[in-house]
Amino acid sequence: MRGEIREKVQLMDEEGIRRAVTRIAHEIVERNKGIESVALVGIRRRGLPLARRLADEILQIEGKKPPTGVLDITLYRDDLTTRTDQPVVHKTEVPFNVEDRVIVLVDDVIYTGRTIRAALDALMDLGRPRAIQLAVLIDRGHRELPIRADYVGKNVPTSRQEVIGVELSEIDGVDRVVIGEIT
């Protein structure tokens, strides 16, 4: 059973998150030599607002907004039976064809890599993209699968006893990233 989470330190505030999103947006445009074939897909929950923020930043850079969708990975998780008795499944909304596109998967934190593996499975069920890239706000290490983010807002070495909490105004009413520990 999980204990209480005690906040240790704030890693990023609203301005820090904004700067990280702006930098990642520039890196996406640069690496892909524009955005003609690029689309963003946020992993539900906090990946979606981050994907929308990236799309808005890319609009400022390129004068064009890449298509954006949301992926629900609930039924693709390899720990589904250990998480809850009744999984809550939300809608996947990818309102564009993924075929021959560069899809940038967007999530808030990468940890073991299992969420991203589930997202890759869910995305491949929609078609065959030309390439899949990964953008995350926080990379905390401790990979269990050979998965690496292409774009990282901040690398944060953590212990397994620590937790990273990402709060976004669209969901939580505030923008910040904290590191805490389970007590």
C-alpha positions as CSV (number, residue, x, y, z in Angstrom):
1,M,0.0,0.0,0.0
2,R,1.2,3.5,-0.8
3,G,1.9,5.9,1.9
4,E,1.5,9.7,1.9
5,I,3.6,11.8,-0.5
6,R,5.7,14.4,1.1
7,E,6.9,17.2,-1.2
8,K,10.6,17.8,-1.0
9,V,11.3,20.4,-3.6
10,Q,9.8,22.2,-6.5
11,L,11.7,21.5,-9.7
12,M,9.9,23.7,-12.1
13,D,7.5,26.6,-11.9
14,E,5.2,28.0,-14.5
15,E,8.0,29.9,-16.2
16,G,10.3,26.9,-16.2
17,I,7.6,24.7,-17.8
18,R,6.9,27.4,-20.4
19,R,10.6,27.6,-21.3
20,A,10.9,23.8,-21.6
21,V,7.9,23.6,-23.9
22,T,9.2,26.4,-26.1
23,R,12.6,24.7,-26.4
24,I,11.1,21.4,-27.2
25,A,8.9,23.0,-29.9
26,H,12.0,24.5,-31.5
27,E,13.8,21.2,-31.4
28,I,10.8,19.4,-33.0
29,V,10.7,22.0,-35.8
30,E,14.5,21.8,-36.3
31,R,14.9,18.1,-36.2
32,N,12.0,17.6,-38.7
33,K,13.0,20.5,-41.0
34,G,9.6,22.1,-40.5
35,I,6.3,20.5,-39.6
36,E,4.8,19.4,-42.9
37,S,4.4,15.7,-41.9
38,V,4.5,16.2,-38.1
39,A,1.5,15.5,-35.8
40,L,1.4,15.5,-32.0
41,V,-0.3,12.9,-29.9
42,G,-0.6,13.4,-26.2
43,I,-0.9,10.5,-23.9
44,R,-3.9,10.9,-21.7
45,R,-3.9,12.7,-19.0
46,R,-1.2,15.3,-18.8
47,G,0.4,14.5,-22.2
48,L,-2.6,16.1,-23.9
49,P,-2.3,19.7,-22.5
50,L,1.5,19.5,-23.1
51,A,0.8,18.4,-26.7
52,R,-1.6,21.4,-27.1
53,R,1.0,23.8,-25.7
54,L,3.6,22.4,-28.1
55,A,1.2,22.9,-31.0
56,D,0.6,26.5,-29.9
57,E,4.4,27.1,-29.7
58,I,5.0,25.5,-33.1
59,L,2.3,27.8,-34.5
60,Q,4.3,30.8,-33.2
61,I,7.5,29.5,-34.8
62,E,6.2,28.1,-38.1
63,G,2.9,30.0,-38.7
64,K,1.1,26.7,-38.9
65,K,-0.2,24.4,-36.2
66,P,0.4,20.7,-36.4
67,P,-2.6,18.4,-35.9
68,T,-3.0,17.2,-32.4
69,G,-4.7,14.1,-30.9
70,V,-5.0,12.2,-27.6
71,L,-4.3,8.6,-27.0
72,D,-5.8,6.5,-24.2
73,I,-3.6,3.6,-23.3
74,T,-5.6,2.1,-20.5
75,L,-6.3,-1.3,-22.2
76,Y,-2.7,-1.5,-23.5
77,R,-1.0,-1.4,-20.0
78,D,0.9,-4.4,-18.9
79,D,-0.1,-3.7,-15.2
80,L,-3.8,-3.3,-15.8
81,T,-4.8,-6.1,-13.4
82,T,-2.7,-4.7,-10.6
83,R,-3.9,-1.1,-10.9
84,T,-7.7,-1.3,-10.4
85,D,-10.6,-3.6,-10.4
86,Q,-12.5,-1.7,-13.1
87,P,-10.3,0.3,-15.5
88,V,-11.6,3.6,-16.6
89,V,-11.3,3.8,-20.4
90,H,-11.4,7.2,-22.1
91,K,-11.7,8.0,-25.7
92,T,-8.7,8.0,-28.1
93,E,-9.1,10.9,-30.4
94,V,-6.6,11.1,-33.3
95,P,-8.6,13.1,-35.9
96,F,-6.0,12.6,-38.7
97,N,-4.4,9.7,-40.5
98,V,-1.2,8.5,-38.9
99,E,0.1,6.8,-42.1
100,D,3.3,8.3,-43.4
101,R,3.4,11.0,-40.7
102,V,6.0,11.7,-38.1
103,I,4.1,11.3,-34.8
104,V,5.5,13.0,-31.7
105,L,4.2,11.2,-28.7
106,V,3.9,13.6,-25.7
107,D,3.9,12.7,-22.0
108,D,4.7,14.4,-18.8
109,V,7.1,12.0,-17.2
110,I,9.1,9.0,-18.5
111,Y,10.1,6.5,-15.8
112,T,10.2,2.8,-16.5
113,G,9.2,3.1,-20.2
114,R,6.1,0.9,-19.8
115,T,3.6,3.7,-20.4
116,I,5.4,4.6,-23.7
117,R,5.5,0.9,-24.7
118,A,1.7,0.8,-24.2
119,A,1.3,4.1,-26.2
120,L,3.4,2.6,-29.1
121,D,1.1,-0.4,-29.2
122,A,-2.0,1.8,-29.1
123,L,-0.6,4.1,-31.8
124,M,0.3,1.2,-34.1
125,D,-3.3,0.0,-34.0
126,L,-4.2,3.3,-35.7
127,G,-1.8,2.7,-38.7
128,R,1.9,2.8,-39.6
129,P,3.6,6.2,-39.1
130,R,6.7,7.1,-41.0
131,A,8.4,7.6,-37.6
132,I,7.5,8.0,-33.9
133,Q,9.4,10.5,-31.7
134,L,8.9,11.0,-28.0
135,A,8.7,14.3,-26.1
136,V,8.6,14.4,-22.3
137,L,8.6,17.2,-19.8
138,I,10.6,15.1,-17.2
139,D,12.9,12.2,-17.6
140,R,13.5,10.6,-14.2
141,G,15.5,7.6,-15.3
142,H,15.0,4.0,-14.0
143,R,14.1,2.5,-17.4
144,E,13.0,-1.1,-17.5
145,L,12.6,-1.1,-21.3
146,P,14.9,0.2,-24.0
147,I,13.0,3.4,-24.6
148,R,14.6,6.9,-24.8
149,A,12.9,10.3,-25.2
150,D,13.9,12.4,-28.3
151,Y,13.0,15.6,-26.6
152,V,13.3,16.2,-22.8
153,G,12.4,19.3,-20.8
154,K,14.4,18.3,-17.8
155,N,16.4,15.3,-16.7
156,V,15.9,14.6,-13.0
157,P,17.8,11.8,-11.4
158,T,15.6,10.2,-8.7
159,S,15.6,7.3,-6.4
160,R,12.8,4.7,-6.7
161,Q,11.4,5.9,-3.4
162,E,10.8,9.4,-4.9
163,V,7.9,10.5,-7.0
164,I,7.6,13.3,-9.6
165,G,4.4,15.3,-9.5
166,V,3.6,17.3,-12.6
167,E,0.7,19.8,-12.2
168,L,-0.7,21.6,-15.2
169,S,-3.2,24.5,-15.1
170,E,-5.6,22.8,-17.5
171,I,-6.0,19.9,-15.0
172,D,-4.7,21.0,-11.7
173,G,-5.1,24.8,-11.7
174,V,-1.4,25.5,-11.4
175,D,1.8,24.8,-13.4
176,R,4.6,23.2,-11.5
177,V,6.8,20.1,-11.1
178,V,7.7,18.8,-7.7
179,I,9.7,15.9,-6.4
180,G,8.5,14.1,-3.3
181,E,8.9,10.9,-1.4
182,I,6.5,8.3,-0.1
183,T,6.3,8.3,3.6
